Amino acid sequence: MKRKIISVLGALLLVFGGFGSSAWAAMPSFGPDEGVVVFEVNSGDVLVEQNADERYYPASTTKLMTALTALDYVGSSLNDKVTVGDEVKLIGYESSVAHLEVGEIYTWEQLLYALLLPSGNDAANVIAANIGRKISGNEKMDYNQAMSVFVDQMNAKAQQMGLKNTHFKNAHGLHDPDHYTTPADMAVIGKTAFTNETISKVEGTKVYEMTTNRGEPQKWKNTDMLLYKDAADYGGTIEEGRTDNPYYNAKAKGGKTGNTDEAGRCFVYNAEDGDAKIVGVIMKGDEKGIFAEASNTINAAFDDNRLLDWTDDSGHYKDFTVINAHYKDGKNLSVKTKEAYSSMIPKGQEDKYTAKVSWDTSLLADTDKGLKVVGDIEPDVQVGTLTIYEGTDSVKSTPLYAQNQIRPRNFWDYLRIAAFIGIPLLVILFVFFRFYVYRKRKIMRAKQARARRMAKRKLYESQSYTGSGIPSRKTTAGEPPRKPQQKRPSGSAPRRKSSGSASPGRPVERNATARPVQKKKRPTSGQSGSRPQQGPRTGTKKR
């Protein structure tokens, strides 16, 4: 299903094309002469259109542009006072009026209610005359000249908004052959008006009551029949024989009607459902059918479709990793659209829609290893295009802009990378080498110590017996330590051992009186290198 985009930033243009049947599934049928545009505000996706670029007379829907132009000069001074002048005498009572009288004093805000709710043509003249004097800087300017200045400013604003098929001859919308617009252009006017906080507040009001400076009560009703729940809410009969309102729609937020013999019935309206918002334009409809058509388009838009966001509210799309970015710029490129980007798509078909990025090849190259920057990129520079696809069919696209600076690496970057990698590697190798040397030395010392111990053990083994055949008390490696000899009590008989074979190196006691064993002293370090005489290695001990 193809979609179209409405842009109100920069040049405000409508782009129209064909639609698949799914967009029209529950939409009402329109008369062949009607001009229709219904679109979702956030995405700009057009849900239905007919005769969108044909010229139509706008009637009192003109007053949306009247309010927009006035607010450019009133600003936040909505409580400033305005005196009604003779300009109201140019409006006959047979047209729609707010019943303003010469000499009455109103605020700018009250005049906006008088303009938009009962569609007061007299209020339009009061606003045009006083704003025209502000524009010219001449507070005493004739009201006809002042209103002409104001209408010129309306046309200038239309050009600024990119409305190439719109021209105004007055501020109220009464018929003039040179006073025209198109449904496409009026859709842009409607979106701009309904996103204005002041106009949105006024258009969403059903009834406004006040008392003039002369003590006269004023009560103005909104001509948008979608707002009233029933006849009691409206304060009158909506349809003969009915107390309810068949045109009521809870999602409707306000709208501006228009009607002349030449223009037929016109209606510009808006509605909301969650985050989704629509603006609709129907031109040259009939008196009652136009409200039914509008209500049905609201229901179809929200029941059959849902809003799918491609970016966040700020327009940020994604962060892409750049494989050769300058070291000071980081490694990510953030990209965004000018504003939040979304699509109004049929419910249940979300998986058919995808988003793809095509890069400006003079700045970026998508390689097998990743995204590579080939030219210097500054913030807010267009770097590519985001395209939405339904299957393989392109639906719509929008420019992508860089959010941060990113440049390609140079020689010094690669030198820094080499230093960044090389220095830690050298440190690791040095530490490993030192550890290796330390371990090597430790192992060598351990071997040397073991060799010394072995040498000492051999030396001790060679000196384990005295020259008289008395074994040394020094133990050898692996032999358990000998128990110290216990002192015998005096007068006790010596212990006798049973006769038997003698173990090597150990004398066997005989059944005789034992002589005390005399321990042979080893030479001290101060003596000359004489070695003690070893006794004969025999199994018997000399008596």
C-alpha positions as CSV (number, residue, x, y, z in Angstrom):
1,M,0.0,0.0,0.0
2,K,1.5,3.3,-1.1
3,R,1.6,6.2,1.3
4,K,2.1,9.9,0.8
5,I,3.8,12.6,2.9
6,I,2.7,16.0,4.1
7,S,5.6,18.2,5.2
8,V,4.9,21.5,7.1
9,L,8.6,22.3,7.8
10,G,10.3,24.3,5.2
11,A,8.3,24.0,2.0
12,L,4.9,22.6,3.0
13,L,3.9,20.5,0.1
14,L,1.5,17.5,-0.5
15,V,2.6,14.6,-2.5
16,F,-0.2,12.4,-3.8
17,G,-0.2,9.1,-5.6
18,G,-2.2,5.8,-5.9
19,F,-3.3,3.7,-3.0
20,G,-3.9,0.0,-2.5
21,S,-7.4,-1.2,-1.7
22,S,-6.6,-1.9,2.0
23,A,-6.5,1.9,2.8
24,W,-10.1,2.3,1.4
25,A,-11.6,-0.8,3.1
26,A,-13.8,0.9,5.6
27,M,-13.7,4.5,4.2
28,P,-17.0,6.0,3.2
29,S,-17.8,6.6,-0.4
30,F,-17.7,10.3,-1.6
31,G,-19.6,12.1,-4.3
32,P,-17.7,12.5,-7.5
33,D,-17.5,16.3,-7.1
34,E,-16.3,16.2,-3.5
35,G,-12.7,17.1,-2.7
36,V,-11.2,14.9,0.0
37,V,-8.0,14.5,1.9
38,V,-7.6,12.5,5.2
39,F,-4.1,12.1,6.6
40,E,-2.3,11.1,9.8
41,V,-0.4,14.1,11.3
42,N,2.7,12.5,12.8
43,S,3.5,10.3,9.8
44,G,2.1,12.6,7.1
45,D,0.6,9.4,5.6
46,V,-2.5,10.1,3.5
47,L,-5.2,7.6,4.2
48,V,-7.7,8.7,1.5
49,E,-7.8,11.5,-1.1
50,Q,-10.0,12.5,-4.0
51,N,-9.7,15.5,-6.3
52,A,-6.9,16.7,-4.0
53,D,-5.4,19.2,-6.3
54,E,-8.6,20.6,-7.9
55,R,-9.7,24.1,-7.0
56,Y,-12.6,24.6,-4.6
57,Y,-14.1,27.6,-2.9
58,P,-13.2,27.3,0.8
59,A,-16.1,29.4,2.3
60,S,-15.7,29.9,6.0
61,T,-12.9,27.4,6.4
62,T,-10.9,30.5,5.3
63,K,-11.1,31.6,8.9
64,L,-8.5,29.1,9.9
65,M,-5.9,31.1,7.9
66,T,-7.4,34.3,9.3
67,A,-6.7,33.1,12.8
68,L,-3.2,31.9,11.9
69,T,-2.3,35.2,10.3
70,A,-3.7,37.2,13.2
71,L,-1.8,35.2,15.8
72,D,1.5,36.0,14.0
73,Y,1.0,39.6,15.2
74,V,-1.0,39.1,18.4
75,G,1.4,36.6,19.9
76,S,0.9,36.1,23.6
77,S,-1.0,39.4,24.0
78,L,-4.4,37.6,23.8
79,N,-5.8,39.8,26.6
80,D,-5.2,43.1,24.8
81,K,-8.4,45.1,24.1
82,V,-9.9,45.7,20.7
83,T,-12.7,48.1,19.9
84,V,-15.3,47.1,17.2
85,G,-15.4,49.6,14.4
86,D,-17.6,50.3,11.3
87,E,-16.0,47.3,9.5
88,V,-18.8,45.2,11.0
89,K,-21.4,47.1,9.0
90,L,-20.0,45.5,5.8
91,I,-21.5,42.2,6.9
92,G,-25.2,41.5,6.4
93,Y,-27.2,39.7,9.2
94,E,-28.2,37.0,6.7
95,S,-24.6,35.7,6.9
96,S,-23.1,33.9,9.8
97,V,-22.2,36.5,12.5
98,A,-21.2,36.8,16.1
99,H,-23.5,39.8,16.6
100,L,-20.7,42.3,17.4
101,E,-21.8,45.9,17.8
102,V,-19.8,49.1,17.0
103,G,-18.1,50.4,20.1
104,E,-18.0,47.1,22.0
105,I,-14.7,46.1,23.4
106,Y,-13.3,42.5,23.2
107,T,-10.0,40.9,23.8
108,W,-8.1,39.2,21.0
109,E,-9.0,35.8,22.5
110,Q,-12.7,36.6,22.7
111,L,-12.6,37.7,19.0
112,L,-11.1,34.3,18.1
113,Y,-14.0,32.5,19.8
114,A,-16.4,34.9,17.9
115,L,-14.5,34.0,14.6
116,L,-14.3,30.2,14.9
117,L,-17.3,29.0,16.9
118,P,-20.3,30.7,15.3
119,S,-18.1,31.5,12.2
120,G,-18.7,35.2,12.6
121,N,-18.0,37.2,9.5
122,D,-18.2,40.4,11.5
123,A,-15.5,39.1,13.8
124,A,-13.3,38.4,10.8
125,N,-13.6,42.0,9.6
126,V,-12.8,43.3,13.1
127,I,-9.7,41.1,13.3
128,A,-8.6,42.0,9.7
129,A,-9.0,45.7,10.2
130,N,-7.1,46.0,13.4
131,I,-4.3,43.6,12.4
132,G,-4.0,45.4,9.1
133,R,-3.3,48.6,11.0
134,K,-0.7,46.9,13.1
135,I,1.0,45.6,10.0
136,S,1.1,49.0,8.3
137,G,2.0,50.8,11.5
138,N,-0.9,53.3,10.9
139,E,-3.6,53.0,13.7
140,K,-5.8,55.5,11.9
141,M,-5.9,53.7,8.5
142,D,-9.3,53.3,6.9
143,Y,-10.7,49.9,7.7
144,N,-11.1,49.0,4.0
145,Q,-7.4,49.7,3.4
146,A,-6.4,47.9,6.6
147,M,-8.4,44.8,5.7
148,S,-6.7,44.8,2.3
149,V,-3.3,44.9,4.0
150,F,-4.4,41.9,6.1
151,V,-5.5,39.9,3.1
152,D,-2.2,40.5,1.4
153,Q,-0.5,39.1,4.5
154,M,-2.7,36.0,4.3
155,N,-1.6,35.4,0.8
156,A,2.1,36.0,1.7
157,K,1.7,33.5,4.5
158,A,0.2,31.0,2.1
159,Q,3.2,31.3,-0.1
160,Q,5.5,30.9,2.9
161,M,3.7,27.6,3.7
162,G,4.2,26.4,0.1
163,L,0.5,26.6,-0.9
164,K,0.8,27.2,-4.6
165,N,-2.9,26.7,-5.4
166,T,-4.5,29.0,-2.8
167,H,-5.5,32.7,-3.1
168,F,-7.6,34.8,-0.7
169,K,-9.6,37.9,-1.4
170,N,-11.1,38.5,2.1
171,A,-10.8,37.3,5.7
172,H,-14.2,35.7,6.1
173,G,-14.6,33.4,3.0
174,L,-17.7,34.9,1.4
175,H,-17.7,34.1,-2.3
176,D,-15.3,35.7,-4.7
177,P,-14.3,34.0,-8.0
178,D,-10.6,34.8,-7.1
179,H,-10.9,33.3,-3.6
180,Y,-10.0,29.6,-3.9
181,T,-7.9,26.7,-2.5
182,T,-7.5,23.0,-3.0
183,P,-8.1,20.1,-0.5
184,A,-4.4,19.5,-0.5
185,D,-3.6,23.0,0.5
186,M,-6.4,23.2,3.0
187,A,-5.1,20.0,4.6
188,V,-1.8,21.9,5.3
189,I,-3.7,24.9,6.7
190,G,-5.7,22.6,8.9
191,K,-2.7,20.8,10.3
192,T,-0.9,24.1,11.0
193,A,-4.0,25.5,12.7
194,F,-4.9,22.5,14.8
195,T,-1.3,22.2,16.0
196,N,-1.5,25.8,17.2
197,E,-2.3,25.7,20.9
198,T,-4.7,28.7,20.9
199,I,-6.7,27.7,17.9
200,S,-6.8,24.1,19.1
201,K,-8.3,25.3,22.4
202,V,-10.9,27.5,20.7
203,E,-11.9,24.9,18.2
204,G,-12.4,22.2,20.8
205,T,-14.8,24.4,22.8
206,K,-18.5,23.6,22.3
207,V,-20.0,26.7,23.8
208,Y,-18.4,30.0,24.9
209,E,-20.3,32.6,27.0
210,M,-19.3,36.1,28.1
211,T,-20.6,39.5,28.9
212,T,-19.6,42.6,26.8
213,N,-18.4,45.9,28.2
214,R,-22.0,47.1,27.8
215,G,-23.3,44.3,30.0
216,E,-24.8,42.4,27.1
217,P,-24.5,38.6,27.3
218,Q,-22.9,36.8,24.4
219,K,-23.2,33.0,23.7
220,W,-21.4,31.4,20.8
221,K,-21.9,27.7,19.8
222,N,-19.5,25.6,17.8
223,T,-20.8,24.7,14.4
224,D,-18.9,21.4,14.5
225,M,-21.6,18.8,15.0
226,L,-19.1,16.0,15.8
227,L,-18.5,17.4,19.3
228,Y,-22.1,17.2,20.7
229,K,-23.1,14.0,22.4
230,D,-26.8,14.6,22.1
231,A,-29.4,17.3,21.4
232,A,-29.3,18.4,25.1
233,D,-25.6,18.9,24.8
234,Y,-26.1,21.0,21.7
235,G,-28.9,22.9,23.3
236,G,-31.3,22.4,20.4
237,T,-32.5,20.0,17.7
238,I,-29.9,18.3,15.6
239,E,-32.3,16.1,13.6
240,E,-36.0,16.2,13.7
241,G,-37.5,13.5,15.9
242,R,-34.2,12.5,17.5
243,T,-32.7,13.4,20.9
244,D,-29.3,11.8,20.2
245,N,-26.7,13.1,17.8
246,P,-26.0,10.6,15.0
247,Y,-22.8,12.5,14.0
248,Y,-21.2,12.5,17.5
249,N,-17.7,11.1,17.5
250,A,-15.8,10.9,20.8
251,K,-12.4,11.0,19.0
252,A,-13.2,14.3,17.3
253,K,-11.3,17.3,18.7
254,G,-12.7,20.2,16.8
255,G,-13.2,21.6,13.3
256,K,-14.2,24.5,11.1
257,T,-17.2,24.5,8.8
258,G,-18.0,26.6,5.8
259,N,-21.0,27.0,3.5
260,T,-21.9,29.1,0.5
261,D,-24.0,28.3,-2.5
262,E,-20.9,28.2,-4.7
263,A,-18.7,26.3,-2.2
264,G,-21.3,23.9,-0.9
265,R,-20.6,22.4,2.5
266,C,-17.0,22.4,3.6
267,F,-15.5,20.9,6.7
268,V,-11.9,20.8,8.1
269,Y,-11.6,18.7,11.2
270,N,-9.2,16.8,13.4
271,A,-9.3,13.8,15.7
272,E,-7.0,11.8,18.1
273,D,-6.7,8.2,19.2
274,G,-3.7,7.7,21.5
275,D,-0.6,9.0,19.7
276,A,-2.3,8.9,16.3
277,K,-3.9,12.1,15.0
278,I,-5.7,12.8,11.8
279,V,-6.7,15.9,9.9
280,G,-9.5,15.7,7.3
281,V,-10.8,18.0,4.6
282,I,-14.1,17.6,2.8
283,M,-15.1,20.2,0.3
284,K,-18.4,20.7,-1.7
285,G,-20.3,18.2,0.3
286,D,-24.0,18.4,1.4
287,E,-25.4,19.8,4.7
288,K,-25.8,16.6,6.7
289,G,-23.8,14.1,4.8
290,I,-20.5,16.0,5.4
291,F,-20.6,15.2,9.2
292,A,-21.5,11.5,8.6
293,E,-18.6,11.3,6.1
294,A,-16.2,13.0,8.5
295,S,-17.2,10.7,11.4
296,N,-16.8,7.6,9.3
297,T,-13.3,8.6,8.1
298,I,-12.3,9.0,11.7
299,N,-13.5,5.6,12.7
300,A,-12.0,3.9,9.6
301,A,-8.6,5.7,10.2
302,F,-8.2,4.5,13.7
303,D,-10.0,1.1,13.6
304,D,-8.1,-0.2,10.5
305,N,-4.7,1.4,11.1
306,R,-2.0,1.9,13.7
307,L,1.0,4.2,14.1
308,L,4.4,2.6,13.7
309,D,7.4,4.7,14.9
310,W,10.7,4.6,13.0
311,T,12.5,7.1,15.2
312,D,12.1,8.5,18.8
313,D,10.3,11.7,19.5
314,S,13.4,13.8,18.8
315,G,13.9,12.1,15.4
316,H,16.9,10.0,16.4
317,Y,17.0,6.9,14.3
318,K,20.1,4.8,15.1
319,D,23.8,4.8,16.1
320,F,26.1,3.2,13.5
321,T,29.6,1.9,14.3
322,V,32.3,3.4,12.0
323,I,35.4,1.2,11.6
324,N,37.9,3.9,10.7
325,A,36.8,7.0,12.8
326,H,39.2,9.6,14.0
327,Y,40.2,8.8,17.6
328,K,38.8,12.0,18.9
329,D,35.4,11.5,17.3
330,G,34.5,8.2,18.9
331,K,33.4,5.2,16.9
332,N,29.6,5.8,16.5
333,L,27.8,8.0,14.0
334,S,24.3,9.0,15.3
335,V,21.8,9.9,12.6
336,K,18.4,11.5,12.8
337,T,15.5,12.8,10.7
338,K,14.3,16.4,10.9
339,E,11.4,15.4,13.1
340,A,9.9,12.2,14.5
341,Y,9.3,9.8,11.7
342,S,6.5,7.2,11.6
343,S,4.0,5.4,9.4
344,M,0.3,4.8,9.7
345,I,-0.1,1.2,8.5
346,P,-2.9,-1.4,8.4
347,K,-3.2,-3.4,11.6
348,G,-1.8,-6.9,11.3
349,Q,0.6,-6.0,8.5
350,E,3.4,-4.6,10.6
351,D,5.9,-7.3,9.5
352,K,5.5,-6.2,5.8
353,Y,7.1,-2.9,6.5
354,T,10.9,-2.3,6.8
355,A,13.3,0.6,7.0
356,K,16.6,0.8,5.1
357,V,19.4,3.3,4.9
358,S,21.2,4.4,1.8
359,W,24.4,6.4,2.5
360,D,25.8,9.4,0.6
361,T,28.8,7.6,-1.0
362,S,30.9,10.8,-0.9
363,L,30.9,10.6,2.9
364,L,30.3,7.0,3.9
365,A,30.8,3.5,2.4
366,D,29.1,0.3,3.6
367,T,31.8,-2.4,3.4
368,D,31.9,-6.1,4.3
369,K,33.8,-5.1,7.5
370,G,31.4,-2.3,8.5
371,L,30.6,1.3,7.8
372,K,33.6,3.3,6.7
373,V,33.8,7.1,6.7
374,V,35.5,8.5,3.5
375,G,34.9,12.3,4.1
376,D,34.7,14.7,7.0
377,I,31.1,14.8,8.5
378,E,29.8,17.7,10.5
379,P,26.6,17.8,12.6
380,D,23.4,18.4,10.7
381,V,24.9,17.4,7.4
382,Q,22.8,15.0,5.3
383,V,24.6,11.7,5.2
384,G,21.9,9.5,3.6
385,T,18.3,8.6,3.1
386,L,15.9,6.5,5.2
387,T,13.4,4.6,3.0
388,I,10.4,2.7,4.2
389,Y,9.4,-0.4,2.2
390,E,6.2,-2.4,2.0
391,G,7.7,-5.7,0.9
392,T,9.9,-4.7,-2.0
393,D,8.0,-1.6,-2.8
394,S,9.3,1.8,-1.7
395,V,6.6,3.6,0.3
396,K,8.3,6.9,1.3
397,S,11.7,8.3,2.3
398,T,13.2,11.1,4.2
399,P,16.7,12.5,4.6
400,L,19.0,11.4,7.4
401,Y,21.3,13.9,9.1
402,A,24.4,13.4,11.3
403,Q,24.1,14.3,14.9
404,N,27.8,14.3,15.7
405,Q,31.2,15.1,14.0
406,I,33.1,12.2,12.6
407,R,36.2,12.1,10.4
408,P,38.4,9.4,8.8
409,R,41.6,8.3,10.5
410,N,44.9,9.8,9.5
411,F,48.6,8.8,9.9
412,W,48.7,10.0,13.5
413,D,45.6,8.0,14.4
414,Y,47.3,4.8,13.2
415,L,50.5,5.8,15.1
416,R,48.4,6.2,18.2
417,I,46.7,2.9,17.7
418,A,50.1,1.2,17.3
419,A,51.4,2.9,20.4
420,F,48.2,2.0,22.3
421,I,48.5,-1.6,21.4
422,G,52.4,-1.9,21.3
423,I,53.2,-0.3,24.7
424,P,51.0,-2.6,26.7
425,L,52.2,-5.6,24.7
426,L,55.8,-4.7,25.5
427,V,55.0,-4.3,29.2
428,I,53.3,-7.7,29.2
429,L,56.3,-9.3,27.4
430,F,58.8,-7.6,29.8
431,V,56.8,-8.8,32.8
432,F,56.6,-12.3,31.4
433,F,60.4,-12.3,30.7
434,R,61.2,-11.1,34.2
435,F,58.9,-13.8,35.6
436,Y,60.6,-16.4,33.4
437,V,64.0,-15.3,34.6
438,Y,62.9,-15.4,38.1
439,R,61.5,-18.9,37.8
440,K,64.6,-20.1,36.0
441,R,66.8,-18.7,38.8
442,K,64.5,-20.2,41.4
443,I,64.7,-23.6,39.8
444,M,68.5,-23.4,39.5
445,R,68.8,-22.4,43.2
446,A,66.5,-25.3,44.1
447,K,68.7,-27.7,42.1
448,Q,71.9,-26.3,43.7
449,A,70.4,-26.6,47.1
450,R,69.3,-30.2,46.4
451,A,72.8,-31.0,45.1
452,R,74.3,-29.6,48.3
453,R,72.0,-31.6,50.4
454,M,72.8,-34.7,48.5
455,A,76.5,-34.1,48.9
456,K,76.1,-33.5,52.6
457,R,74.1,-36.7,53.0
458,K,76.7,-38.7,51.2
459,L,79.3,-37.2,53.5
460,Y,77.3,-38.0,56.5
461,E,76.7,-41.6,55.3
462,S,80.5,-42.0,54.8
463,Q,81.0,-40.8,58.4
464,S,78.1,-42.7,60.0
465,Y,80.5,-45.2,61.9
466,T,83.3,-44.4,64.2
467,G,86.7,-46.0,63.8
468,S,86.1,-48.3,66.9
469,G,83.0,-49.7,65.1
470,I,80.5,-47.7,67.1
471,P,77.7,-46.3,64.9
472,S,77.2,-42.6,64.7
473,R,73.9,-41.3,66.0
474,K,73.5,-39.3,62.8
475,T,70.6,-40.6,60.8
476,T,70.5,-41.0,57.1
477,A,67.9,-39.7,54.7
478,G,64.7,-41.6,54.9
479,E,65.6,-43.3,58.2
480,P,63.4,-42.4,61.1
481,P,65.1,-40.5,63.9
482,R,66.4,-42.7,66.7
483,K,65.0,-42.5,70.1
484,P,67.3,-41.0,72.7
485,Q,68.8,-43.4,75.1
486,Q,67.2,-43.5,78.5
487,K,69.3,-43.3,81.6
488,R,69.3,-46.6,83.5
489,P,68.7,-46.6,87.2
490,S,71.8,-47.2,89.2
491,G,72.4,-50.8,90.2
492,S,70.0,-52.1,87.6
493,A,71.1,-54.9,85.4
494,P,71.7,-54.2,81.8
495,R,69.0,-55.2,79.3
496,R,69.8,-58.3,77.4
497,K,68.9,-59.0,73.8
498,S,68.1,-62.3,72.5
499,S,70.8,-63.9,70.5
500,G,70.4,-64.1,66.8
501,S,71.7,-62.9,63.6
502,A,73.0,-59.4,63.6
503,S,71.7,-56.8,61.2
504,P,74.3,-55.2,59.0
505,G,76.1,-52.3,60.7
506,R,74.4,-53.0,64.1
507,P,76.3,-55.0,66.8
508,V,74.6,-57.8,68.6
509,E,74.8,-57.9,72.4
510,R,76.0,-61.1,73.9
511,N,75.1,-62.6,77.3
512,A,77.8,-60.8,79.1
513,T,78.3,-57.7,81.1
514,A,78.0,-54.8,78.7
515,R,80.6,-52.2,78.6
516,P,79.7,-48.6,78.3
517,V,79.8,-47.4,74.7
518,Q,82.1,-44.6,74.2
519,K,81.2,-42.0,71.7
520,K,84.0,-41.0,69.5
521,K,84.4,-37.3,69.0
522,R,84.5,-35.9,65.5
523,P,87.2,-33.5,64.7
524,T,86.3,-29.9,65.0
525,S,86.6,-27.3,62.3
526,G,89.8,-26.0,64.0
527,Q,91.7,-29.2,63.5
528,S,93.6,-30.1,60.5
529,G,91.9,-32.1,57.7
530,S,92.5,-35.4,59.4
531,R,89.5,-37.7,59.1
532,P,88.5,-40.1,61.9
533,Q,89.4,-43.7,61.7
534,Q,86.5,-45.9,61.0
535,G,86.2,-49.2,62.8
536,P,85.8,-52.5,61.1
537,R,82.3,-53.0,59.7
538,T,81.4,-56.2,61.5
539,G,78.3,-57.6,62.9
540,T,79.8,-58.2,66.4
541,K,80.9,-55.8,68.9
542,K,84.3,-56.1,70.5
543,R,84.2,-57.0,74.1
